[in-house]
Amino acid sequence: MKPNMRPVWIYLENGLFLEAKSFGAEGTAVGEIVFNTSMTGYQEIVTDPSYAGQFVTFTMPEIGNVGCNSEDMESSAAWCKGIIVRQYQPVPSNFRSEEPLHELLERFGVLGICEVDTRLLTKTLREEGSMMMIASTEIDDKERLARLLSDAPHISEINYIEAVSTKKSYIHKRGRYDAVNYRYGEPPEPKARIVAVDFGVKRNILNELTEAGMEVEVVPNSVEAGSLIERYRNGEIDGVFLSNGPGDPLILKEEQEKIRELIDAKVPLFGICLGHQLLSIAHGYETYKLKFGHHGGNHPVKNLSTGAVEITAQNHNYNVPEEVRDIAEVTHVNLFDGTIEGLRYKNGPVMSVQHHPEASPGPHESAYIFGDFLRMIER
């Protein structure tokens, strides 16, 4: 069924006021607006928990062509506040499609906005930086939208981890996707056992961890560091993975303290994205916010160990500071802006990367990093 296109009004905190068409859920939502340069994989982006609290503007001009399906979900729901596209295609054409994108958005209460100048929005964010916005299918008054936006909490004040983290522990049993046979494969026999602390983990990260040879137990963000340390010392687990996730890492005080305990206990640690940032903060080096962040599947990153340049998937607004070089070896750098993308700490078995080696969507040139974690554990 095609969506019932309705008017939707957008107000950005810089005063920009636009009218567009809505194709997703109805209602009013406030969030941070960012832009994503990926050309494919919109379903994976919409269901990535790291986008909680954000509106995602796609620079790809047409979205919806391939529909959505249950296998490409990166989590159990769609977490972003809304998506903004130039043109929406409501009739998908793909043999794997189970439903059109607008039905997925409606089911999870996510606004879909189209027939708007996404190039204008992207240029605005590049020039002025990421900012808060409000969108509504109910309110067309600019002044009222401005007041609601002004009264709403900023994304940096909201802890979205509590919402996106799993509530119960479980063992992840799925391996890498087989693009020839169109199914997820069985993972190999594990060589190590790890715990993945879920701050908003993507399913394909778990797939790659199991594919690299690790048995993965996913636990809530509320897990106590003491229990993980005891399990490590008893030989029940061999390491801990710290996942990606949404929001400003500086407000996650409890998570920072738990990670400090794990570092002091010399538990092997590996962090991706938010996990990478929290490891830096736990070592005493606070993160800072990028002007408009890195969101997309085409960011060149240089591996300083091999000299190879990898095209990577990225999704973050925050970065670790240059001063972290005092206590860690920089393993990867972003060739767009020179920011740090990978670290190996000198005080113990701790490694992290800012980009997403699991892709989904994006290239798979950095997938070897999961094997690096296993080799660090084995050493």
C-alpha positions in Angstrom: 0.0 0.0 0.0 1.3 3.4 -0.9 1.7 6.0 1.9 -0.7 8.8 2.5 1.5 11.8 1.8 0.8 14.5 4.3 2.3 17.9 4.9 5.1 18.0 7.4 6.8 21.1 8.8 10.5 21.4 9.7 12.2 23.9 12.0 16.0 24.0 12.6 17.6 25.8 15.5 19.3 28.2 13.1 15.8 29.5 12.1 15.3 27.6 8.9 11.7 26.7 8.4 10.5 24.3 5.6 7.4 22.5 4.5 7.7 19.0 3.0 5.8 15.8 2.6 5.6 13.0 5.2 5.6 9.3 4.3 6.3 7.6 7.7 4.7 7.9 11.1 2.6 10.9 12.1 3.4 13.2 15.1 6.0 15.7 16.4 9.6 14.8 17.1 12.7 16.7 18.3 16.2 15.5 17.5 19.7 16.3 16.2 19.9 16.5 12.4 22.9 14.9 10.6 23.6 13.9 7.0 24.7 10.4 5.8 26.6 9.9 2.5 25.9 6.2 2.0 24.5 5.3 -1.3 22.9 2.0 -0.1 21.8 0.4 3.1 19.1 2.8 4.3 17.4 0.0 6.3 20.6 -0.8 8.2 21.0 2.9 9.0 17.4 3.4 10.2 17.7 0.4 12.5 21.2 1.2 13.8 20.8 2.1 17.5 23.6 4.7 17.3 21.1 7.0 15.5 18.8 7.2 18.4 17.8 10.8 19.0 18.8 11.9 15.4 17.2 12.9 12.1 19.2 11.4 9.3 19.4 13.4 6.0 20.4 11.1 3.1 22.5 12.7 0.4 21.5 9.8 -1.9 18.6 11.5 -3.8 16.2 8.5 -4.1 15.4 6.2 -1.2 13.1 3.2 -0.9 13.9 1.3 -4.1 14.8 -2.0 -2.6 12.2 -2.1 0.3 13.0 -3.7 3.6 13.3 -7.2 5.0 13.7 -8.9 8.4 17.2 -10.1 7.7 18.7 -6.6 7.2 17.6 -5.3 10.6 20.6 -4.2 12.6 18.6 -4.3 15.8 15.0 -5.1 16.9 13.6 -1.6 16.0 14.1 1.6 14.2 15.7 4.1 16.6 16.2 7.4 14.8 13.7 10.2 15.2 13.2 10.5 11.4 14.7 10.4 8.0 14.9 13.1 5.4 15.1 12.3 1.7 14.8 14.1 -1.6 12.6 11.6 -3.3 10.9 8.5 -1.8 10.1 5.5 -3.9 7.1 3.7 -2.2 7.0 0.7 -4.6 10.2 -1.4 -4.0 11.6 -3.7 -6.7 13.8 -6.3 -5.1 13.3 -10.1 -4.6 14.3 -9.9 -0.9 11.8 -7.1 -0.1 9.1 -8.0 2.5 7.7 -4.5 3.0 8.2 -0.9 1.8 10.2 1.5 3.9 7.2 3.6 4.9 5.6 0.6 6.6 8.7 -0.1 8.7 8.8 3.6 9.7 5.1 3.7 10.7 5.5 0.5 12.8 8.3 2.0 14.9 7.0 5.6 15.1 9.7 7.1 12.9 8.9 10.2 10.8 9.7 10.0 7.1 10.2 13.3 5.3 10.5 13.8 1.5 10.2 16.3 -1.3 12.7 18.6 0.5 16.0 20.1 -0.8 18.4 17.7 1.0 21.4 19.3 -0.8 20.4 22.6 1.0 20.2 20.8 4.4 23.5 19.1 3.8 25.3 22.3 2.9 23.8 24.0 5.9 25.1 21.3 8.2 28.6 21.4 6.6 28.7 25.2 7.0 27.0 25.6 10.4 27.5 22.1 12.0 25.0 19.6 13.4 22.1 21.1 15.1 18.8 20.3 16.8 15.5 20.4 14.8 11.8 19.7 15.2 9.5 18.1 12.6 5.7 17.8 12.9 2.7 16.6 10.8 0.5 18.3 13.4 1.9 21.8 13.9 2.4 24.3 11.1 3.1 27.4 13.2 6.8 28.4 13.0 6.8 30.3 16.3 5.2 27.4 18.2 7.7 24.9 16.7 10.5 27.2 17.7 9.3 27.3 21.3 8.9 23.6 21.5 12.4 23.1 20.1 13.8 25.6 22.6 12.1 23.9 25.5 13.2 20.4 24.5 16.4 18.8 26.0 19.5 18.7 23.8 20.7 15.4 22.6 23.9 15.7 24.7 21.7 15.7 27.8 19.9 12.5 27.1 21.1 9.0 27.9 19.7 6.8 25.1 21.8 3.8 26.2 19.1 2.8 28.7 16.6 2.5 25.8 18.6 0.7 23.2 20.6 -1.8 25.4 19.4 -5.4 25.7 17.5 -6.1 28.9 18.6 -9.8 29.1 21.8 -11.6 28.4 22.0 -13.9 25.4 24.4 -15.9 23.3 24.7 -14.7 19.7 24.7 -17.6 17.3 24.8 -16.1 13.8 27.8 -15.8 11.5 28.5 -13.6 8.5 26.0 -13.1 5.7 26.5 -15.4 2.7 25.8 -13.1 -0.4 25.9 -16.1 -2.7 23.2 -18.2 -1.0 21.4 -15.2 0.6 21.5 -16.4 4.2 23.5 -16.0 7.4 26.0 -18.8 7.8 26.9 -20.9 10.9 29.9 -19.4 12.8 33.0 -21.5 13.1 34.0 -23.3 16.2 35.0 -20.7 18.8 38.6 -20.2 19.9 37.7 -17.8 22.7 34.8 -16.6 24.7 34.0 -12.9 25.1 31.3 -10.7 26.6 29.9 -7.9 24.5 28.6 -5.0 26.6 25.6 -3.7 24.7 25.4 0.1 24.4 23.4 -0.2 21.2 25.3 -2.9 19.4 24.7 -3.6 15.7 23.9 -7.2 14.8 26.6 -7.3 12.1 29.2 -6.5 14.7 28.1 -9.6 16.6 28.1 -11.6 13.3 31.7 -10.6 12.6 32.9 -11.4 16.1 31.5 -14.9 15.9 32.9 -15.3 12.3 36.3 -14.3 13.6 36.2 -17.3 16.0 34.7 -16.0 19.3 31.7 -17.2 21.3 29.8 -14.0 22.1 27.6 -13.4 25.1 25.7 -10.1 24.9 25.0 -8.4 28.2 23.1 -5.3 29.2 24.9 -2.0 29.8 24.0 -2.4 33.5 26.4 -5.3 33.9 28.8 -4.8 36.9 32.5 -4.6 36.2 33.3 -6.8 39.2 31.3 -9.7 37.7 33.2 -9.5 34.4 36.5 -9.3 36.2 35.7 -12.3 38.3 34.6 -14.3 35.2 37.8 -13.4 33.4 40.0 -14.4 36.4 38.1 -17.7 36.7 38.7 -18.4 33.0 35.1 -18.3 32.1 35.7 -15.5 29.5 38.7 -14.3 27.6 37.9 -10.6 27.0 35.2 -7.9 26.8 33.9 -6.0 23.8 32.5 -2.5 24.2 29.9 -1.7 21.5 28.8 1.2 19.5 25.9 3.3 20.7 24.1 6.7 20.6 24.7 10.1 22.3 27.4 12.0 24.0 29.9 9.7 25.8 30.8 12.3 28.4 27.5 11.9 30.2 27.9 8.2 30.6 29.6 8.4 34.0 28.7 4.9 35.3 30.0 3.3 32.1 33.3 5.2 32.3 33.9 4.0 35.9 33.2 0.4 35.0 35.6 0.5 32.1 38.3 2.0 34.4 37.9 -1.1 36.6 38.3 -3.4 33.6 41.4 -1.5 32.5 42.9 -1.7 36.0 42.2 -5.5 36.1 44.0 -6.0 32.8 41.0 -7.6 31.1 41.5 -7.7 27.3 39.2 -5.0 25.8 38.1 -4.0 22.3 35.9 -1.0 21.6 34.1 0.2 18.5 32.8 3.8 18.0 31.2 4.7 21.4 33.3 1.9 23.0 36.4 3.5 21.5 35.4 6.9 22.9 34.6 5.6 26.4 38.0 3.9 26.5 39.7 7.2 25.9 37.6 9.0 28.5 38.3 6.2 31.0 42.0 6.7 30.5 41.5 10.4 31.3 41.3 11.8 27.8 37.9 13.4 27.2 36.2 13.4 23.7 35.2 16.5 21.7 32.4 17.0 19.3 33.1 17.2 15.5 31.5 20.0 13.5 29.1 17.8 11.6 30.4 14.3 12.3 31.3 11.4 10.1 28.3 9.5 8.7 28.6 7.4 5.6 30.2 4.5 3.8 33.0 6.2 1.9 35.5 7.5 4.4 39.2 6.7 3.7 41.2 5.5 6.7 44.9 4.8 6.6 46.2 1.7 8.5 49.5 3.1 9.9 50.9 -0.4 10.5 50.6 -1.6 6.8 50.2 1.7 5.0 47.0 0.5 3.3 44.1 2.8 2.8 40.7 1.3 3.6 37.4 2.7 2.6 35.3 2.6 5.8 31.8 3.0 7.2 31.4 5.7 9.8 28.8 7.0 12.2 29.9 9.3 15.0 29.7 13.0 16.1 32.4 12.7 18.7 36.1 12.0 18.6 39.1 11.2 20.8 41.7 14.0 21.3 45.2 14.1 19.9 46.6 14.0 23.4 45.6 10.4 23.8 48.8 9.7 21.8 50.6 10.1 25.2 49.4 6.7 26.3 48.4 4.9 23.1 49.8 4.0 19.7 47.6 5.4 16.9 46.9 2.6 14.5 44.5 4.3 12.1 43.8 7.9 10.9 41.0 9.4 8.9 42.3 10.8 5.6 39.5 13.3 5.2 40.4 15.3 8.3 43.3 13.6 10.0 41.3 12.5 13.1 42.3 9.4 15.1 40.5 6.3 14.0 42.3 3.5 15.9 44.3 3.0 19.1 46.3 0.3 20.9 46.9 1.3 24.5 50.4 0.9 26.1 49.1 0.0 29.6 47.5 -3.4 28.7 45.6 -5.5 26.2 43.3 -2.7 25.0 42.5 -1.8 21.4 39.7 0.3 19.7 38.6 1.8 16.4 36.3 4.7 15.7 35.1 3.5 12.3 32.8 0.5 11.8 34.8 -2.5 10.5 31.6 -4.6 10.3 30.1 -2.1 7.7 26.4 -3.0 7.1 26.1 -0.8 5.2 29.5 -0.1 3.7 32.7 -1.8 2.5 34.3 -4.7 4.3 38.0 -3.7 4.0 38.4 -3.3 7.7 36.9 -6.7 8.8 40.3 -8.0 9.7 40.2 -6.0 12.9 37.9 -8.6 14.5 40.7 -11.1 13.9 43.2 -8.7 15.5 41.1 -8.7 18.7 41.1 -12.6 18.8 44.9 -12.6 18.3 45.3 -10.0 21.1 43.3 -12.3 23.3 45.4 -15.3 22.4 48.6 -13.5 23.0 
